[in-house]
Amino acid sequence: MSSDIILKLEGLVAAYGRIEAVKGIDLEVKRGQIVTLLGANGAGKTTTLKAISGLVQPKAGRVLFEGRDITGMAAHKIAREGVVHVPEGRHVLRGLSVRENLELGAFTVSDGALRRDRLDQVFAQFPILKTRANSDGSLLSGGEQQMLAIGRALMHGPKILLLDEPSMGLAPKLVLETMKIVKRLNEAGTTILLVEQNARLALKLAHFGYVLESGVLRLEGEAANLRADPTIVQAYLGN
């Protein structure tokens, strides 16, 4: 595998019981890029991310990370490798403060100085979280909770960030703010595999895109080319 490819899926099949949600897909993510995975609800996008991060065990195929086969590895071990998943719905823990939610993201980091340094970096990235550090994380607004979920992932020091529907449920203004955060993280060096319901916006951010339909990859290409093709937009990405 080329050294510039950080993540590669080969013939990945993932199923829930007898129902195959992902049907033998091939996908690559190059280091330093944003790659977006698009498709309608039920296309298999979330299942793909879960299969990569170990939350769903692949039925067949391989997941290669930095050239190593991590297929079927336990989720916490995959996280230790640097594959960090921000799931749909944010999953902020009720009853824990913003600071405590963030600190949970560094559960694999034994170096106290490094944990403090990462916390300072997250607070610098998201100043609102610093002002709310002692507040119950579940009482934040939707946009603030999304910042908290991303910040918690950054505490781990990800080599690649799997983002699942970061704009879901947010007001239009907050959607734009969230996408600016995604772009800023990438410009700072974070590789991102992005699942996003707003396909047009995702393709504006991404370097490369894949379109998934009923568990099968139908299209792939440079994001700018996908965005510019009116036939593709109408058939797969909505109006």
ChimeraX attribute file (.defattr): number of C-alpha atoms within 10 A of each C-alpha:
attribute: neighborCount
match mode: 1-to-1
recipient: residues
	/A:1	12
	/A:2	8
	/A:3	9
	/A:4	11
	/A:5	17
	/A:6	21
	/A:7	22
	/A:8	22
	/A:9	22
	/A:10	15
	/A:11	16
	/A:12	22
	/A:13	24
	/A:14	26
	/A:15	19
	/A:16	13
	/A:17	8
	/A:18	7
	/A:19	9
	/A:20	16
	/A:21	21
	/A:22	28
	/A:23	20
	/A:24	19
	/A:25	19
	/A:26	17
	/A:27	17
	/A:28	16
	/A:29	23
	/A:30	19
	/A:31	19
	/A:32	19
	/A:33	21
	/A:34	28
	/A:35	27
	/A:36	26
	/A:37	28
	/A:38	28
	/A:39	24
	/A:40	16
	/A:41	11
	/A:42	13
	/A:43	19
	/A:44	25
	/A:45	26
	/A:46	22
	/A:47	23
	/A:48	24
	/A:49	22
	/A:50	20
	/A:51	25
	/A:52	30
	/A:53	26
	/A:54	23
	/A:55	18
	/A:56	18
	/A:57	20
	/A:58	23
	/A:59	19
	/A:60	17
	/A:61	17
	/A:62	23
	/A:63	25
	/A:64	19
	/A:65	23
	/A:66	17
	/A:67	14
	/A:68	13
	/A:69	13
	/A:70	19
	/A:71	22
	/A:72	19
	/A:73	18
	/A:74	14
	/A:75	21
	/A:76	15
	/A:77	14
	/A:78	20
	/A:79	21
	/A:80	15
	/A:81	16
	/A:82	16
	/A:83	23
	/A:84	27
	/A:85	25
	/A:86	22
	/A:87	18
	/A:88	17
	/A:89	16
	/A:90	19
	/A:91	15
	/A:92	21
	/A:93	15
	/A:94	12
	/A:95	13
	/A:96	16
	/A:97	19
	/A:98	28
	/A:99	20
	/A:100	17
	/A:101	23
	/A:102	29
	/A:103	20
	/A:104	16
	/A:105	21
	/A:106	22
	/A:107	13
	/A:108	15
	/A:109	16
	/A:110	9
	/A:111	10
	/A:112	10
	/A:113	10
	/A:114	14
	/A:115	21
	/A:116	14
	/A:117	13
	/A:118	21
	/A:119	22
	/A:120	15
	/A:121	15
	/A:122	22
	/A:123	19
	/A:124	12
	/A:125	16
	/A:126	17
	/A:127	13
	/A:128	13
	/A:129	23
	/A:130	17
	/A:131	11
	/A:132	15
	/A:133	17
	/A:134	13
	/A:135	17
	/A:136	18
	/A:137	26
	/A:138	20
	/A:139	14
	/A:140	17
	/A:141	11
	/A:142	18
	/A:143	20
	/A:144	19
	/A:145	20
	/A:146	24
	/A:147	22
	/A:148	27
	/A:149	27
	/A:150	27
	/A:151	25
	/A:152	26
	/A:153	25
	/A:154	23
	/A:155	25
	/A:156	23
	/A:157	23
	/A:158	19
	/A:159	20
	/A:160	26
	/A:161	24
	/A:162	24
	/A:163	24
	/A:164	23
	/A:165	19
	/A:166	26
	/A:167	24
	/A:168	17
	/A:169	12
	/A:170	16
	/A:171	12
	/A:172	10
	/A:173	9
	/A:174	16
	/A:175	18
	/A:176	14
	/A:177	15
	/A:178	20
	/A:179	18
	/A:180	13
	/A:181	16
	/A:182	23
	/A:183	17
	/A:184	13
	/A:185	18
	/A:186	19
	/A:187	13
	/A:188	10
	/A:189	13
	/A:190	20
	/A:191	23
	/A:192	26
	/A:193	24
	/A:194	25
	/A:195	26
	/A:196	24
	/A:197	19
	/A:198	17
	/A:199	23
	/A:200	18
	/A:201	14
	/A:202	24
	/A:203	25
	/A:204	15
	/A:205	21
	/A:206	22
	/A:207	18
	/A:208	24
	/A:209	27
	/A:210	23
	/A:211	23
	/A:212	22
	/A:213	19
	/A:214	17
	/A:215	23
	/A:216	17
	/A:217	21
	/A:218	13
	/A:219	14
	/A:220	17
	/A:221	13
	/A:222	14
	/A:223	21
	/A:224	15
	/A:225	14
	/A:226	22
	/A:227	20
	/A:228	12
	/A:229	10
	/A:230	13
	/A:231	11
	/A:232	15
	/A:233	15
	/A:234	10
	/A:235	9
	/A:236	18
	/A:237	19
	/A:238	12
	/A:239	9
